[in-house]
Amino acid sequence: MSETLVKKRIDAIDMMRGLVILLMLLDHVRERFYLHMQVSDPMDIAITEPGLFFSRFAAHFCAPVFVFLTGLSAWLYAHPAQGVPRSARQFLVKRGLFLVALEITLITVSWMGSYQTIWLQVIWAIGLSMLALAALLALPYRVLALLGLLIVFGHNALTPINFIPGDWGYSLWTILHDRNYLLQSDWLTIRVSYPVLPWIGVILLGYVAGPLYQMDAPVRRQWLLRLGTGALLLVLLLRGFNIYGETLPWQLQASAVASLMSLLNFTKYPPSLHFLLITLGAMFLLLAQMERWHNKATKVLVTFGSVPMFFYILHLYVLLALYSLCFMVFGANQGALFGVDHLSLIWLITLVLAVVLYWPTKWFSQYKHSSRKTWLSYL
């Protein structure tokens, strides 16, 4: 396996991460400065303008890509291109615990500027998924693949199961499947925003997809194209006929745009089968193409994707500081919130922040890859 081939593979993965990082930035800018135009899950297309709908829909790709590539990265760690295979268990346990701790400390504070509510969101979900993968690594490869497929394809069948606070299974089911509160008190509230069960399925599939990156590039691209095309055709079939895999059926609307919005209106919390098929399907197709992309724009994406945790923490605190400054200067102009009046300004703020944050991200990426300090690998 040539060094050049290995580098291209890593670049394609970082490129994919970089793309969804920018989509994530857009969504988080929306949550800071357009929260007065809140969106539900799934979205209410009767009151959601198309621009807001598709901005939010674009952000749907972030979590599935991050979780899948986390599993893939664990496999790459366990099977280095040059060297003896090693266990990924310690790698996964350390980083999983680190992410859970990070979610309940620095990231919680970055969202609200306080510590009254702990929001267990995507970083928590990735951390728990890593711990689950670590616990399951002793299983045969085929069993991991079947378990991942069973969870991704089967968890929608669990939707009718629910518990109310006080039931014996309420806390566990809140963590695994139903978005709800773990704790509500006068001094602390804990809210599970990302039920983790479907994400465990996604990280398992990411791990078992690792052998694709032992194949020659043309063969791997063929497999990625097949996987992507198959996933998109399957979601078209299941969604088109409202067969299985989504809680809210789609319906023809008064206009073509509204009908498309209804068709693409997927549930994220927890992610439905349709949600995962369309996002992971598109990811496979993009990964197949990204290995051939080599220009200045792709280098920018690789830079963003090479230090995802650094950028995640950085942009959240920059947004907190920027929002706090605007609130202090202009006050609340959208009820109790400060916000902008037009969605176009959200895109503009996102573009400006992407340019501004590129430079510290580039600096840290260069520092990380030129240093041998172990702690940098967590970022």
N, C-alpha and C positions, 0 to 999 in steps of 0.2 A: 504494500500500500504506500503510495508516494506521499511525500510531505505536502506537495502542492494539492493533491486531491483532498487530504485531510483538512487543509486550510479552507478550501472552497466549501467543504461541508460545514465547518464551523461558521464561516461567514454567512452561509444561507440561513442557518439557525438564528444567528444574531440579527440578521436582516429582518427575519420574521418577527423576532421580539421587538426590534426597533420600530417596525410599522405599527404594531399593536400598542406600543408605548405612546406613540403620538395620538392614536385613537383614544387611549386612556386619558391623556392630557386634555383632549377636547371634552370628554365626558366629565372630568373633574372640574374644569373651568365652568361647564354648564351647571354643575352642582353648587358651585360657589356663587355665580353671578346671574343664574337664571332659575334659581330654586323656586321662585314665586310661580313659575310655570312648571309645576311638579308633574312627573309622569308616574303612572301606576305600573304594576306588573301583573299580567301583561298590560300594555298601554290601552287607554281608552281612545280609540281612533276618532270618536265623535267630537272630542274636544282637544285633540292633539294635532297641531298643524303639521303638514308633511315635512317641513324642514326640521322641526324638532323630532319627529318620529324617526327620520332616517339618520339624524345625528346620534340619537340614542341607539338605534339599530346597529350602527357602525361599531359602537362601543361593546356590543354583545360579543364581538370576536376576541376581546382581550382575555377574559378569564379562561376560556377553553384552550386558547393557544398557550398561555402561561403554564397551565397545569399539565397539558400534554407534553410540552417541551421540557418541563421539569422531570417528568418520567423518562423522556428520551435522554436528557442530560445525565440522569442517574445511570442509565445503561452505558452511555459513552464513558462515564467515569469508571465503571466496572470493567469495561473492555477497551483499554487505551490502545490507540493505533500502534504504538510502539511500546511493548512491555508486556508483563505477565498479567492476566486477568486478576481482578481483586474484588472483594466483596464491597457492595455499595451500602451495606447496612449502617455502618458507623457514619458514613457520609450523610445518609438520609436522616438518621436520628439526630445528629448534632444540628443540622440545618433546619430540620423540622421543629425542634424545640426552640431554636433561635427565632424562627419566624413567628411561632405562637407567642413568645415573650415580647417580640417586637410589636406585634399587633396590639397587645394589651397595655403597652407602655407608650413608646414614641408615636406610633401611628394613631392610637386613640386620641392622644392630646392634639395631634396635628389636624384632626378633623374639627374639633369643637373648641380647642384652646382651653379645655378643662378636663376634669377626670370624673365627672358625675355619671357619665354613661360610657360603658365599654362596648364598642361596636365590633363584633367578631365578623370580619369581612373576608375579602379574598386572600389576604396574607395568612390569616388563621386557617382558611380552608386548604391552602397549599401546604402549610405546615402540618396539619393533621393528616393530609393525604400522603405526605412523605413518611410520616410515622407509620401509617397503615401499610404502605408499600414495604417499608423496612421489616415489618412484622410478617409479611407474606412472602418474602424473598425465598424462603426455604421451599416453597411449593414448586413443582415442575413448571417449566416455561409454558406448556400448553394449558395447564390449569390456571395460571395467571391470565392468559389470554381469554379463556372461557369465562373466568370470573369477571374480568373487565367488561366483556361483551354482555354478560348477564346483568350486571349492574346498570350499564348504560341503556340497554334495551328494555330492561325489566322494571326499573324503579318507578316509571309512570303508573304501573299497575298497583303501586302502594299508596297512591294518592287518596283513596277513600279512608285509609287508616288515619285516625287522629286521636289526640289525647287532650284533655283539658288540664289546666294547672291543678296540681294535687294528685293526679293519677300517677300510678307507679312508674309508668313508662314515659311520662311527659318530658323530662329533661333529656333523656337519651334520644327520643324521637325529634326533639327540637334541634339537637346537634346534628342528627343524621338526615332529617327529611323535611321538617316543617319549620319555616321561618317564624321565630317567636322569641319571647323573653325567657331567659334563664333565671333572672332575678330582678325583682322590682322592689326598691325600698327608698326611704327618704334620703339615704346617703349614697346609694350606688344602684345603678341599673345595668344589667348585662343583656345585650340584645344579639341574638344569632341572626345575622343577615345572610350568611352563606351556609345553608345546610350542606353537610360534607359528603353524604353518601354518593351522589352522582360523580363528584370530583374524584373520589377514590377510584371509581371505574375509569375515569379519563386518565388518571396518572398511571394506572395499570396498563392501559392500551398504549400510552406513550412509552412505557418501559419495554413492552413486548415488540414495539415498532423499531427498537434499536438496531436489530440486524439489517434493516434497510441500509444502514450506514456502513455495512461491511461489503455491500455490493458495489460493482462498478457503476459509475455515474449514469450511463444510459439506461441500465437495468433498473436502478433505483428510481429514476425519473418516470419510467414506465409504470412502476408500481405505485408511485405517488399519484400519477394521473388516473390510474385505475381506481385507487381508493377514493380520490376526490370525486371523480365522476360517479362512482357507485353510490357514495353517500348522498350526493345531490339528487341523483335520480330516485333514490329511496325516499328522501324527504318530500320530493315532488309527488310521488305516488301516495305516501301516507297522508300528507297534508292536503293534497288535491282532493282526495275522497274522504277526508276527515275520518280516517280509519283508526289510528292509534298513535299515541305519543305526544299529545298536546291537550292541555286542559280546556282551552278555549277554541271551539271550531271556527273556521273562517267562513265568511259569507260574502256574496256579491254585494257591492255597494253602489251608490248612485253614480260614481265616476270610476275610471280605470285606476287612478292613483289611490283612491280610497280602497278599492278592491285589492290592490297590491299591498297596501298597508295591512289590511285584514289578513291576507295570506301570510305575511311575514311577521305577524304579531305573536311572537313566541314568549313563553314563560321562562324567566331567568332564575327565580328563587323558589324551589331548586330548578336547575336547568332541565327543561323537558328534552325528550329524545329528539324532537324536531330542532330545538335550539342547538343541540350538540351536533346533529348531522350537518346542518347548514354551515355552522362555524368551522368545524373540523374538516368538512369537505372542502370548503374554500381554502383553508390552510394547506391541505395537501396539494391542491392545484398551484398555489402560490409558491410553496416550497420547491415544487418541480421546476418552476420557471426561474426562481431566484438564483439558482446555481449558475444561470447563464447571464445574470445581470452584473455588470461591472462598470460602474461610472461614479461620478462624484456624489450623486444622490444616494446611491446604495451604500457608499462609504459612510455617509451621514447616518443612515439607518443602522449600519453595523456598529457605529460608535454608541448610539443610544442603546442598542440591544446588548452590548458587551458588559454593561454595568447596570442591569435593570433595577436592583434594589437600591443602589445609590440614587438613581434618578427618581425612583418612587418616593423615597423619603424627602429628597430635595424639593421636588415639585409640590408636595403637599404642604411643606412649611413655607415655601414661597407664596403659594396661594393663600394660606392662612394670614401671612403678613400683609399681602396685597389687599385682601378683603378687609382686614382690620383697619388698614390705613384708609381705604375708601369709606368705610363705615364711620370712622372718626371725622373725616373731612366733610362728607356729604350727608351723613346720617341715614336713617331708614327711609327709603323712598318707595319700597314695595311692601307695605304692611310693616311687619317687624324686621324686615330684611332690607339689605341694600342689593340692588340688581340693575342690570341694563334692560333697555326696553326692546331691543331687537336681537334676534338670534345671530344676525350677521356680525354683531359685535363680539359674540362668543367665539366665532371662528377667527375674528381678527385678534382677539386677546390670545387665543391659542397659538396662532402663527407667531406673534411677537414673543411669547414665552418660549416657544420651541427654539427660536433663534437665540434668545438670551441664554437659555439653559444649556444649549449645545456646548458652549465653551467650557463651563465647569465640568460637564459630563465628559468632554474630550480629554480635559486635563486629568480627571480621575481615572479614566480608562487607561491612559498612557502610564500613569503612576502605578496602577494596579498591575499591569502586565509587565512592568519593568522591575517590580518588587517581588521578593520571595516571602513577604510577611503572610502568614497563614490566615489571619483574620480578614484580609482583603478578599479572600475567596467567598466570603459570606455576602459580599455586596456585588 
